[in-house]
Amino acid sequence: MPQLGLLHWRAWTVLLGQLRRPPGAVCIRAVRSHSQVAEALFASQLKPDQEKSNFIIKTPKGTRDLSPQQMVVREKILDVVVSCFKRHGAKGLDTPAFELKEVLTEKYGEDCGLIYDLQDQGGELLSLRYDLTVPFARYLAMNKVKKMKRYHVGKVWRRESPTIVQGRYREFYQCDFDIAGQFDPMIPDAECLKIMCEILSGLQLGDFLIKVNDRRILDGIFTVCGVPESKFHAICSSVDKLDKMSWKDVRHEMVVKKGLAPEVADRIGDYVQCHGGISLVEQMFQDPVLSQNKQALEGLGDLKLLFEYLTLFGVAEKVSFDLSLARGLDYYTGVIYEAVLLQTPVHAEEEPLNVGSVAAGGRYDGLVGMFDPRGHKVPCVGLSIGVERIFSIVEQRMKIFGEKIRTTETQVFVATPQKNFLQERLKLIAELWDAGIKAELMYKNNPKLLPQLHYCENMGIPLVVIIGEQELKEGVIKLRSVASREEVAIKRENLVAEIQKRLS
Amino acid sequence: MPQLGLLHWRAWTVLLGQLRRPPGAVCIRAVRSHSQVAEALFASQLKPDQEKSNFIIKTPKGTRDLSPQQMVVREKILDVVVSCFKRHGAKGLDTPAFELKEVLTEKYGEDCGLIYDLQDQGGELLSLRYDLTVPFARYLAMNKVKKMKRYHVGKVWRRESPTIVQGRYREFYQCDFDIAGQFDPMIPDAECLKIMCEILSGLQLGDFLIKVNDRRILDGIFTVCGVPESKFHAICSSVDKLDKMSWKDVRHEMVVKKGLAPEVADRIGDYVQCHGGISLVEQMFQDPVLSQNKQALEGLGDLKLLFEYLTLFGVAEKVSFDLSLARGLDYYTGVIYEAVLLQTPVHAEEEPLNVGSVAAGGRYDGLVGMFDPRGHKVPCVGLSIGVERIFSIVEQRMKIFGEKIRTTETQVFVATPQKNFLQERLKLIAELWDAGIKAELMYKNNPKLLPQLHYCENMGIPLVVIIGEQELKEGVIKLRSVASREEVAIKRENLVAEIQKRLS
């Protein structure tokens, strides 16, 4: 199994496990004094009614800054994900952060109220993108692209009430991989599931399971159980809650809140409580009622093929046919899937963390056609990795271990033990930079030696070059290893080569 | 000079020079038929008044998608920039795409009308970030960080009228590097200019010049020339136009539009038309009028020190003291700078392209204090690279050359010459993926061999593995080099090792 690209597994464990807790977003209440307000008014020629004396410095609700420590972790996670997408031959694509408002409308069902709109400041009506799938479909239709395998890593925005303990934010990264085009059935779909397995294994988040279902099977079940078509949507969203609620409660919601006949609900219950492997697909094929429904049969046929391919890919045991899986988004038309982590806390002192699904996707054969003037369809299947939720797990682990990780890549520090050596230090560091060596110095005219060496130890900088009167006279530079504290004098003209040798 | 990180210079030239023209954003007018509208209404239970029958599929004004070809180029540019930032010891940081509206107000002077606001959908009033500097200052104040060297690569948004020929967009990437903290004068400032030189040299965009000035010198000039303090801002913005307008026209604007006394304008003209190296700094020190102004003297003293450090860094000849440089943003307090490309078209057939400034920055010692409840200041200096403008130059060059660049990294294609080999192909490709090899196959049950080989040639995939009946029987796989068309049979168990050997 390819794991973590260039990152060695132990290094990753250290990284994931031993990161310090981030500083966190502390809110500062800025109560300005009267004289400060007066100053501000003078400086910016504000009218008094624009005064904001109780302004709180914070990031918007549901958003956060990523500190340098967090950036290192996120970049490692993204690296695993993007390497996998590239391993599967995907091209990169980028789309704007906002789209015309009408591009996003009618795509997300009940969730459409969570879209951020931009203020009408004259011109077009715009909305922040809600996912990366709809912009991809818009791109395909706009450029008449009929076939494309692309990945896209970018932020999306949803006005959800942020439950931060669950790793849900209003701004978050999505990593999407999609295959557009007319192909023989289930080959791209199986590749998407294979990719999810590779990424979740590669990230070493513990055991996981991918639930699969098919929209056509769900619709078939509703039809044969006698759900009126007008209630499909509402009943579907009740079914989707079975991962968090008992069947008894879901049944109650269907009957009492959504007005479904109790015997219809019971018939649905017989189906949607089933989950299993390929044998369950076979069993459903034999089901005397469901097998009468054409749509359901199509879905079952595709799932059978899917399981066959997943077996060849060696990942069938990670996938479960789960008839309760419904997925919220409107645009899915066939197979749907969702990966959940199976949480056995690694350490006894770790609290179990409900991270929900960490990856999901499905087939959406109609979405591109919604953008095409003549309704030309481009079948698509894809997946999305929820980086933020994966990040939450890592943050949880940060609490347990304590070792520092490096937030810079500096290789060499330029130091001096003497006064009036700024000029020599500047000349020396420019030589290093120009040779491509990552180097820092202290922004002080006359720093003391000890703080310079301490800085290197704190920041994990491996090498120090030291220049002083003696060295200048002799045409050498002292090269010091921070770890061993050994020092050797090196001829100035050989310094770059020696550093490069030590770093390689 | 470190150039282009891992990219060899020839490869870069090929990349920059030989990229195909991107497909471009063609607008499709989507006139739906009546039956389609009816269908859509049925499907989404829309009210008729929400119908949009003349919907145009496009990206919002001033924005664009980046195609896979363009993504490759942008990633190479970002790689050069970020490598340089890391070479100088910067940490990464990320902030949300939007901020509380009040975080952005009173920071950008006349430009504040260009800020995108989000619609008030209940809750906080939000705006899209306008640069990466103000969010950085907000981060420092919020977390009480007194010292930090960070880089940030991210999109920013400005509601400018998009003049696409000039590489100006409403959504664009900025790459920022900033040094926050109280240090000995001009050392961080000189490093910022050194970084700009390294990046612009590394990107090989041709000759460039960095103009520097100091806000305190400009203010001093206005004071000694007799500009009323209330007119500083207006006159400053006139001066800033000297790179596009003649002095005669700027003088006219000052006198006629802005009501400045003609003799005051003439006095200003004597100063702001000067530019030169360190000798001009010395000359201004000797100026009997300007040398009476304390602010100007401080600025001149710092510039003198700056030129001394730039000489030690070996970049002084790239920097020009230009008294007309003013910079639009409100928050600068000291040295300011702007890099411009000196355009001699590389090829006779190339049209000259006005790309304006490609990098800029300066010192802003008061911005963090604006966010701190007690006004505690954290002095900062930084720079911003305008990736979009650099990208425009590359796009211009794309027109001239024609060689294709690869948009995927696929190393091996899994092919078959025979029918009914899908299962074997799937098993084989999973082996390759699991070994970390980048591999693709055709999503067809029974593809013909020739299209499979053509695909490899078109996409630049170097190796093909071929499995058929003969190979299956003998326990071998045929390994084909696409370039030489040579084929060898390799034992299946040795295939991964052989491929890895060939790719290394």
Interface residues (C-beta under 8 A of the other chain):
Chain A: M1 P2 P23 A25 V26 C27 I28 R29 A30 V31 R32 Q36 A40 S44 L46 Q50 K52 F55 I57 K58 T59 P60 K61 T63 R64 D65 L66 S67 P68 M71 V72 R74 E75 K86 R87 H88 G89 A90 K91 G92 L93 D94 T95 P96 A97 F98 E99 L100 E102 V103 T105 E106 Y116 D117 L118 Q119 D120 Q121 G123 E124 L126 L128 R138 Y139 A141 M142 N143 K144 R150 K155 W157 R159 E171 I179 G181 F183 D184 I187 P188 A190 K194 E198 Y309 L312 F313 G314 M370 F371 D372 P373 G375 T407 T408 E409 T410 L422 Q423 L426 K427 A430 W433 D434 A435 G436 I437 K438 A439 E440 Y443 K444 N445
Chain B: M1 P2 P23 A25 V26 C27 I28 R29 A30 V31 R32 Q36 A40 A43 S44 L46 Q50 K52 F55 I57 K58 T59 P60 K61 T63 R64 D65 L66 S67 P68 M71 V72 R74 E75 K86 R87 H88 G89 A90 K91 G92 L93 D94 T95 P96 A97 F98 E99 L100 E102 V103 T105 E106 Y116 D117 L118 Q119 D120 Q121 G123 E124 L126 L128 R138 Y139 A141 M142 N143 R150 K155 W157 R159 E171 I179 G181 F183 D184 I187 P188 A190 K194 E198 Y309 L312 F313 G314 M370 F371 D372 P373 G375 T407 T408 E409 T410 L422 Q423 L426 K427 A430 W433 D434 A435 G436 I437 K438 A439 E440 Y443 K444 N445
